[in-house]
Amino acid sequence: MLWEQVVFDKAQWELPSTKNGAPLIVPLSHQALAILKELEPVTAHRSRYVFPNARDAKRPMSNVAIKAALDRMGYGGKMTAHGFRAMARTLLQEELKYPVHLIEMQLAHRVADMHGRAYNRTEFIDDRKEMMQAWADYLDNLRHPPDSTH
């Protein structure tokens, strides 16, 4: 993730090209924006990467660093960085009841339709923005469940 791709006033991350070659707009929740705003003064002055490599700020954080962080938090052998995508994919559909096409589009997976992507240019930004906010709220509620006494 590059700082130049984060568009704070639109609350989105704009990737010019993903692994499948297509551009992607990722709507950002209020929580994600708050984290990025807090992180900006820490890393933006020394790197173009939001999450720079600890040894060389000209490179992004490595998969090894992410795995090591998960291991230190007690998730070694239980979760991987990519596993968070799978977890989100499952819970967005099963728990939050979002349609598969929105979830797959959010994950930058090619979404097949009867005409193929050649004719379908829709990005469902408003729907995906709502979904990402609902996801962030869901995660917040897992961490701090709403008071059930009211």
C-alpha positions as CSV (number, residue, x, y, z in Angstrom):
1,M,0.0,0.0,0.0
2,L,1.5,3.3,-1.1
3,W,0.6,6.6,0.6
4,E,-0.1,8.2,-2.8
5,Q,-2.8,5.6,-3.3
6,V,-4.7,6.6,-0.2
7,V,-7.3,9.2,-1.0
8,F,-8.4,10.5,2.4
9,D,-11.1,12.9,1.2
10,K,-12.8,10.1,-0.8
11,A,-12.2,7.5,2.0
12,Q,-10.7,5.1,-0.4
13,W,-7.5,3.2,-1.5
14,E,-7.0,3.4,-5.2
15,L,-4.9,0.7,-6.7
16,P,-4.0,1.3,-10.3
17,S,-3.4,-2.4,-10.9
18,T,-4.0,-5.6,-8.9
19,K,-2.5,-9.1,-9.4
20,N,-5.2,-9.7,-12.1
21,G,-4.2,-6.5,-13.9
22,A,-7.3,-4.6,-13.2
23,P,-7.5,-1.4,-11.2
24,L,-9.3,-1.5,-7.9
25,I,-10.9,1.0,-5.6
26,V,-11.1,-0.1,-1.9
27,P,-13.6,1.9,0.2
28,L,-12.2,2.6,3.6
29,S,-14.2,2.5,6.8
30,H,-14.1,5.2,9.4
31,Q,-11.9,2.9,11.6
32,A,-9.5,2.2,8.7
33,L,-9.2,5.9,8.0
34,A,-8.5,6.7,11.6
35,I,-5.7,4.2,11.7
36,L,-4.2,5.5,8.5
37,K,-4.4,9.1,9.8
38,E,-2.6,8.0,13.0
39,L,0.0,6.1,11.0
40,E,0.7,8.8,8.4
41,P,3.0,10.9,10.6
42,V,4.9,7.8,11.6
43,T,5.8,6.4,8.2
44,A,4.8,8.9,5.5
45,H,7.9,11.1,6.1
46,R,10.3,8.2,5.6
47,S,8.7,5.9,3.0
48,R,6.3,5.9,0.2
49,Y,4.9,2.7,1.7
50,V,2.2,2.8,4.4
51,F,3.8,-0.3,6.0
52,P,7.5,0.0,5.1
53,N,10.2,-2.6,5.7
54,A,11.9,-2.1,9.1
55,R,15.4,-2.4,7.6
56,D,14.9,-0.6,4.2
57,A,12.1,2.0,3.9
58,K,12.4,1.8,0.2
59,R,10.7,-1.6,0.3
60,P,7.4,-2.7,1.7
61,M,7.0,-4.8,4.9
62,S,7.7,-8.4,4.0
63,N,5.4,-11.4,4.5
64,V,8.0,-12.7,6.9
65,A,7.5,-9.7,9.1
66,I,3.7,-10.1,9.0
67,K,4.1,-13.8,9.9
68,A,6.4,-12.9,12.8
69,A,4.0,-10.4,14.1
70,L,1.2,-12.9,14.0
71,D,3.4,-15.4,15.8
72,R,4.3,-12.9,18.5
73,M,0.6,-12.3,19.1
74,G,0.0,-16.0,19.6
75,Y,-1.5,-16.8,16.2
76,G,1.4,-18.9,15.0
77,G,0.0,-22.0,13.2
78,K,-3.5,-20.6,13.6
79,M,-3.7,-17.7,11.2
80,T,-1.9,-16.3,8.2
81,A,-2.1,-12.8,6.7
82,H,-4.0,-14.3,3.8
83,G,-6.3,-16.1,6.2
84,F,-7.8,-12.8,7.2
85,R,-9.1,-12.5,3.6
86,A,-10.7,-15.9,3.8
87,M,-12.2,-15.1,7.2
88,A,-13.7,-11.9,5.9
89,R,-15.0,-13.6,2.8
90,T,-16.8,-16.2,4.9
91,L,-18.2,-13.9,7.6
92,L,-19.3,-11.2,5.2
93,Q,-21.5,-13.7,3.5
94,E,-22.6,-15.9,6.4
95,E,-22.9,-13.4,9.2
96,L,-23.5,-10.1,7.6
97,K,-25.4,-11.5,4.6
98,Y,-23.7,-9.5,1.9
99,P,-24.0,-10.8,-1.7
100,V,-21.1,-12.9,-3.1
101,H,-20.5,-10.5,-6.1
102,L,-19.8,-7.6,-3.7
103,I,-17.5,-9.6,-1.5
104,E,-15.6,-11.1,-4.5
105,M,-15.3,-7.6,-6.1
106,Q,-13.9,-6.2,-2.8
107,L,-11.3,-9.0,-2.7
108,A,-10.2,-8.1,-6.2
109,H,-11.4,-11.4,-7.5
110,R,-12.8,-11.5,-11.1
111,V,-16.6,-11.6,-10.9
112,A,-18.1,-13.6,-13.7
113,D,-21.4,-12.5,-15.1
114,M,-23.4,-13.6,-18.2
115,H,-21.5,-11.0,-20.4
116,G,-18.1,-11.2,-18.7
117,R,-16.2,-8.3,-17.3
118,A,-15.7,-6.9,-20.8
119,Y,-19.2,-5.5,-20.7
120,N,-19.7,-5.0,-17.0
121,R,-17.9,-1.9,-15.7
122,T,-19.9,-1.5,-12.5
123,E,-17.9,-1.3,-9.3
124,F,-20.7,-0.9,-6.7
125,I,-18.6,1.6,-4.8
126,D,-21.5,2.8,-2.5
127,D,-22.5,-0.8,-1.8
128,R,-18.9,-1.9,-1.0
129,K,-18.4,1.2,1.1
130,E,-21.4,0.2,3.2
131,M,-20.2,-3.3,3.4
132,M,-16.7,-2.3,4.6
133,Q,-18.2,0.0,7.2
134,A,-20.4,-2.9,8.4
135,W,-17.3,-5.2,8.5
136,A,-15.4,-2.7,10.6
137,D,-18.3,-2.3,12.9
138,Y,-18.7,-6.1,13.2
139,L,-15.0,-6.4,14.2
140,D,-15.4,-3.6,16.7
141,N,-18.4,-5.3,18.2
142,L,-16.4,-8.6,18.6
143,R,-13.7,-6.7,20.4
144,H,-16.1,-4.6,22.5
145,P,-19.6,-6.2,22.5
146,P,-22.5,-3.7,22.9
147,D,-23.8,-3.5,26.4
148,S,-26.6,-6.2,26.5
149,T,-28.2,-4.8,29.7
150,H,-29.9,-2.0,27.8
